[in-house]
Amino acid sequence: MSAFETFLWVVFPWISVAVLVVGSIWRFRNDQYSWTSRSSQFLGNKLIRYASPLFHYGILFVAVGHFIGLIIPKAWTRAVGLSDHLYHWVATIPGTIAAIATILGLIGLLWRRRTDKSVFRATTISDKIMYVMLAVPIVLGTIATVQHQVLGGSHGYDYRETISPWLRGVFSFNADPALMTDVPMAFKLHIVAGFLLFMVWPFTRLVHAMTPPLQYTTRPYVVYRSRTPRTSTLPSNKGWTPVSTNTRSDGQIPGEGA
């Protein structure tokens, strides 16, 4: 095991997670007003109505699939009666659909941001870096899935024997880099790109994913009230009220009868 491989599969993931955690805490404590997605939906363009749900729901299912496949040990799925062959197709088919939805949604969002002048003017350098860092692991992960899981035979590549125990070892501070030696290159590139994304995460608009609006559906309705107090429920006159600069102190205009 070379020093580079030890760094890549032991030290680098720890650095990435440390930057993610410490950077997020620093930003929240020092710049909470920038902790937002900086939505450009109010700028218009109907494409976002379709691209945004495709991307967000797709990436949500992708994240759930990663959690089940990488964090939950193979022995647990076998214990509940799920065979390895059945697990492979249960994970591959929905995962591929979610990946396609994510990519289509991301393409739609990027197309809108590039072709809509008002949205493009609101795009910062941080946004451009974020989109690149986000697109790379998504594309690499899709390539790895199609190449080794969809087209790789009835069982595909069993990442639960290598990548999964390695990743669990990273989070338990007991990572074994030897597990990553024979992992296909497509998966290796996907993993490295994913940890690079974690390193820039706290410094981009992606931080909004850490504070999802879970209370949105249960919070009270927002009540809007007029600043002008009214004593009547009848609609007010929307016309102009005549004003004269020659009005006397008693409220009458000179020249008018009492």
C-alpha positions, 0 to 999 in steps of 0.5 A, a space after each residue: 500500500 503506497 503513501 498516496 493510496 493511504 492519503 487518498 483513502 484515509 487522510 483525504 476523506 477525514 480532511 474533507 469531512 472536517 472541512 464540511 463540519 467546521 466550515 458549516 459551523 463557521 459560516 452559520 456562526 459568522 454569516 447566517 444571512 448568507 445561509 440560503 439557496 438564493 432562489 432565482 425562482 422569482 426571476 421567472 422562466 417556466 423551465 424551473 417548474 419542471 427542472 427543479 422538482 426533477 433535480 431535487 427529488 432525484 438527488 433525494 432518492 440518490 442520497 437515500 440509495 447511497 445511505 442504504 447501500 453504503 451504511 447498512 451492512 450486507 448481513 442486515 439485508 440478508 437477515 430480513 430475507 433480501 437475497 443479494 441478487 434481489 438487492 442488486 436489482 432493487 438498488 439498480 433500477 430505482 437508482 438508475 431512474 433517480 440518476 436520470 431524473 437528477 441529470 435531466 433536472 440539473 441540465 434544465 437548471 443549467 440551461 435556464 441559468 445560462 439562457 435567461 439573462 436575468 438569472 445569468 446576471 445573478 450567477 456568482 463565481 461561487 455558483 459556477 464552481 458549485 455547479 461544476 463540483 456538483 455535476 462531476 460526481 453525479 455524472 461519474 456516479 451514473 457512469 459507474 452505475 450503468 457500466 458496472 451495475 446495469 451492464 455488469 451482469 446479473 449481480 454487477 459489482 458488489 460494492 458492499 464487500 469493498 466500498 461499504 466497509 471502507 466508508 464505514 471505517 472512515 466514519 469510525 476512524 478505522 479506515 482500511 485503504 486495502 479495501 479500495 485497491 481493486 475497486 473499479 476506477 469509475 467508482 474511485 473517481 466518483 468517490 474522490 469527486 464526492 469528497 471534493 464536493 463536501 469540501 466546497 459545500 459549506 462555502 456555496 449555496 448548497 448549505 441550504 440542504 442542511 436546513 430543510 424546511 421540515 416545518 413548512 407544512 405544519 406552520 401557521 398561515 402567514 397573515 398579511 395586514 395593511 399598514 393603514 388602520 381602517 374602521 370599515 370593511 368597505 373597499 376604499 376609494 382608489 382615486 386621488 384625493 384633491 389637495 390644495 396648497 391654498 387651503 385655509 386653517 379652517 379647511 376651506 379653500 379661499 373663494 368658496 362659500 361657507 
